[in-house]
Structures are given as C-alpha cells and as structure tokens.
Amino acid sequence: MVPLQAYLILSAIMFIIGAMGVVTRRNAIIVFLSIELMLNSVNLTLVAFSAFFGDATGQVLVFFVMTLAAAEAAVGLAIVIALFRRKQTINLDEINIMKW
Amino acid sequence: MTLEEILFYIFAAGGIISALLVVTRRNPIISAIYLIVNFFCLAGIYLTLHAQFIAVIQILVYAGAIMVLFVFVIMLLNLGNESLLRDGFTWKKVAAGGLGFGVLMELIYIFMMQIGTPSIEMERATNVGTVEAIGRVLFTRFLFPFEVTSLLLTAAIVGAIVLAKKKLD
C-alpha cells in the first residue's frame, strides 16, 4: 500500500525540478518543456487526492489542465517561432526588449 | 512488498530521472524525448491510482499531440548554434538550486506531518477513474467549464496562427 505522502513527495520533487529548469535554463524551448513538467506534477497531485478521497472532481480538473497545457503550448511555440524569425535566436538572455 | 508498490517505485524513479535529464540536456530534441519518457512514467503512476481514463489521455494528448507540436517546432527552428547556448556554472544557478532544495524540504516536512491521512478504498477508487464516472461529472457539474474550454481552444488556435504568420497586414 503506497501512502498518499509518497505521491505528494514525488509530485513536489518533479515540480521543483521543473522550476529549476525554468529559472536556470536559457533555451526557450527547454523552458517550455520545464513548464510542461511542472503542470504534470500538479496533475499528479490532483489525481492522487482524487483517488484517495474517492472523488472524481480532481480528475476532471486534470482534464482542464491538459486543455490549458495544449493552448499554452500552441501559443507559446507560436511566440517562439515569431521571436526566432525576428531575432534568429531563442536565447532568453538576448530577448530583453521589454526588460527595464 | 506488493506489486503495486514495486510498480510505483519503478515509475517514480523513472519519472525523477527523466525529469532531471529533461532539465540538464543541452539538445532540445533529447530533452523532448526524455519528457515523453516522463509522461509514460506518469501514466503508469496514474494506473497504480486506478485512474485509467487520465492515464490514457496522458499518453494520447500529452505524449501524442502536445509533444508532436514541440518536436515539430524544434525541427522547424533548425538551431545550428547550440554551443552558443551553453550555460556554464554560475553563482545564480547555485542560489537557485539552494532555494529549490529549501522549498522541497519545506514541502516534504509539511507532507510528513500526519494530518488524518486518508486511505485508498479500492472499490471506490476503481469506480472514480472510469470513463463513465468522469464523463458523468464532466457533463453535469462541470458542463459550463467544459463549454468554456472550447472557447479557450478556439482563442489559442487563432492566437497561434496570428502570431506565427509571416507578415501581419
């Protein structure tokens, strides 16, 4: 019998790894992949609570998070393509026109 | 140790290792492939939680549709100068790692505080994860959010086309 804490700790570890990727990497695509990783770790938390409490609401929320992830990936990758077309780079340190 | 526990620990180890590889690899395509491995491990963990529908959707939508989009864009960008993007050792990274480790320890401490741990009830959990049970909740209590989702996806499609178009006229 795996306790609920094991699922939550696994989810926390994966979330922190994803957050580290977002903070430390400079490649825009890998930052996006890290965001997907963070969304997935949150999904794991929702499914774990849903299964342990016997309530389907958590799994419906996972469904909505997946829809959101699809929309976010489509728009985000379109932004990356537009940026690459203008500046020929996806290095986030060189994309600083809105930095004050 | 039951089969369920063995499967959980195998998938958990696979998930953590593939997550680390996603964040540390230099080549985006290799990162994307390790992210797909991570999604498969997560689908296995969902199966140990008796969430069959979510496990199938995870593989179909995430590993199938969304990752195809990522891999397609990586190939479209045709990055020749990956070595220029090499990020070496900086003190910022050490600080980020320290902060992340601190937050992780706090989270684990909070999770380990015993506050009425619920125990999984096999029959109920098995009934919750089926397509029928999720569909029932989705089309009754969450009907309006479900319909709004279609608006979100339409907006995302239009936004993606407008942003990625060659010239705005």
Interface residues (C-beta under 8 A of the other chain):
Chain A: M1 V2 P3 L4 Q5 A6 Y7 L8 I9 L10 A12 I13 M14 I16 I17 G18 A19 M20 G21 V23 T24 R25 R26 N27 I29 I30 F32 L33 S34 E36 L37 N40 N43 L44 V47 A48 S50 A51 F52 F53 G54 D55 A56 T57 Q59 V60 V62 F63 F64 M66 T67 L68 A69 A70 A71 E72 A73 A74 V75 L77 A78 I79 V80 I81 A82 F84 R85 I90 N91
Chain B: T2 E4 E5 F8 A12 G15 I16 A19 L20 V22 V23 R25 P28 S31 A32 L35 N38 F39 L42 I45 Y46 T48 L49 H50 A51 F53 I54 I57 Q58 V61 Y62 A65 I66 L69 F70 V73 I74 L76 L77 L79 L84 L85 D87 K92 K93 A96 G97 G100 F101 V103 L104 L107 I108 F111 M112 T117 P118 S119 I120 E121 R124 A125 N127 V128 G129 A133 I134 R136 V137 L138 R141 F142 P145 T149 L152 L153 A155 A156 I157 G159 A160 I161 V162 L163 A164 K166
